[in-house]
Amino acid sequence: MNDVQQVCKDWDVVCSPPTGGGSHYKVSHPSQAAILTIPYRKPIKPVYIRLLVRFIEAVERDRHS
């Protein structure tokens, strides 16, 4: 999860840790209406990494629009 948090930080995307006993990190950015949730399990499944990449690509598209 540290790698996911670092990638988010590098792209100015917020990665909030679980609250209230939950187990999912929340990934968000002001330019995106959707919030991506990533379960905190080791290892993180590839599908969640692909979703994160798509999320960051959407942030970059909106940044350059």
C-alpha positions as CSV (number, residue, x, y, z in Angstrom):
1,M,0.0,0.0,0.0
2,N,3.0,2.3,0.5
3,D,3.7,2.2,-3.2
4,V,0.0,3.1,-4.0
5,Q,0.2,6.0,-1.6
6,Q,3.5,7.2,-3.1
7,V,2.1,7.1,-6.7
8,C,-0.9,9.1,-5.5
9,K,1.3,11.6,-3.9
10,D,3.4,11.9,-7.0
11,W,0.3,12.7,-9.1
12,D,-1.3,15.0,-6.5
13,V,-4.1,12.5,-5.9
14,V,-5.5,12.0,-2.4
15,C,-5.2,8.5,-0.9
16,S,-7.0,8.5,2.4
17,P,-6.5,5.6,4.9
18,P,-9.5,3.6,6.2
19,T,-11.6,5.2,8.9
20,G,-14.1,3.8,11.3
21,G,-12.8,0.2,11.3
22,G,-13.0,-0.1,7.5
23,S,-10.3,-1.8,5.3
24,H,-10.5,0.3,2.1
25,Y,-8.3,3.3,1.1
26,K,-10.1,6.0,-0.7
27,V,-8.5,7.6,-3.8
28,S,-9.9,10.9,-4.9
29,H,-9.1,14.1,-6.8
30,P,-11.1,17.3,-7.2
31,S,-11.4,16.9,-11.0
32,Q,-13.0,13.5,-10.6
33,A,-16.6,12.8,-9.5
34,A,-15.8,9.2,-8.7
35,I,-13.9,7.9,-5.7
36,L,-11.8,4.8,-6.1
37,T,-11.7,2.4,-3.2
38,I,-8.8,0.0,-2.8
39,P,-9.0,-2.8,-0.2
40,Y,-6.0,-3.1,2.0
41,R,-4.9,-6.6,1.4
42,K,-1.5,-8.0,0.6
43,P,-0.8,-8.4,-2.2
44,I,-3.1,-5.8,-3.8
45,K,-4.9,-7.5,-6.7
46,P,-3.9,-6.4,-10.2
47,V,-7.4,-5.2,-11.0
48,Y,-7.0,-2.4,-8.4
49,I,-3.7,-1.3,-9.8
50,R,-5.3,-1.1,-13.3
51,L,-8.2,1.0,-11.9
52,L,-5.7,3.3,-10.2
53,V,-3.8,3.8,-13.4
54,R,-7.1,4.6,-15.2
55,F,-8.0,7.0,-12.4
56,I,-4.7,8.9,-12.7
57,E,-5.0,8.9,-16.5
58,A,-8.4,10.6,-16.1
59,V,-6.9,13.2,-13.7
60,E,-4.2,13.9,-16.3
61,R,-6.7,14.2,-19.2
62,D,-8.7,16.7,-17.1
63,R,-5.6,18.6,-16.2
64,H,-4.7,19.1,-19.8
65,S,-8.2,20.0,-21.1
